[in-house]
Amino acid sequence: MRKWIQTLKCLSKERNSSFMKNNDITLQNIFRRFKLKISFTMVMALAESVILLLFPLFIGFAINDLLNSKNAGLINLGLLGIVSLVTGAVRRFFDTRAYAHIYEKISSELVEKERKQEISISTTNARVGLLNEFVKFFENTFPEILSKFVRIRSHFFGNNVCFRIY
């Protein structure tokens, strides 16, 4: 557990603090600044997608083993379910904290910078709202895109792999 906490603390350090020197708040700049956090969440999303793709294969193994009066396939299916639950929980646990930190960090820098430049409150509020949409894209939409890509790829190439394994 201690190593896990140290890993999370290491991932929480920002890449460079000069993010707000230019006015470009783009998805690319947000990703560059918080590369480790976002990459970790994307790897966890990919792992979760791959685990979900393995369920039909393990269900087939469980059925075959039950027909042969064995329980090994059923145990493996249960273990895969537990791994899926843990992976999903860890991803969602870390996602929430990582993206809340990203939003808090960038929005406070944005508000501070625009307050010094005496930009109107409504303009600042609109920009913070747009920033919220950028962060929500990384938190919600991008993992869905990765998951859909993995599933589409598995439909084209996955059937051959399952037949080779079995």
C-alpha angles and dihedrals in degrees: 000000000000092000089050091055091047090052091051091049090050091050092050095066112103122235100230131352096211092083096119097049089096122042094237111120101172134148089251093053092046090050092048093051097045097030097140096048095046093043091051092052091048092051089051090050091051091048090051091051093050091049090052089052091056094060097085091050093050091045088056091050090049092051092048092049092048089052088053091048094251129128101201094096092050091050091049090050090052091049090050089052091052091048089050092051094048093046092049093046094049091048094050092043092053095038094058094050097040097050094042088054092048092050093046093048098047097039093051090050090048094050092046092050094047092046089057090050090048094235115168119270093238092055091048090048091051091050092049089050090052090049088053089055091051092052091046088053090059092043101045115009103040095055088049090052090051091048092050090048091053091048094048090047091050092052091056099038106012098078092063091050093051092051091050092050093050 
